């Protein structure tokens, strides 16, 4: 990784700070908790008005990794 890549990855907007974010940090933690309780990703996605894929990525900690 060169110095330009390091700067990019350390200074990017994450989570709620990103202008296109549809969820808050609190909602992401709720999504993970609901999934642990046994709710399906389809039900969670409908309740939070996001895609099933988005919920799956949150649950697998591939997105919102800083939480």
Secondary structure, 3 states (H helix, E strand, C coil): CCHHHHHHHHHCCCHHHCCCCCCCHHHHHHHHHHHHCCCCHHHHHHHHCCCHHHHHHHHCCCCCCCC
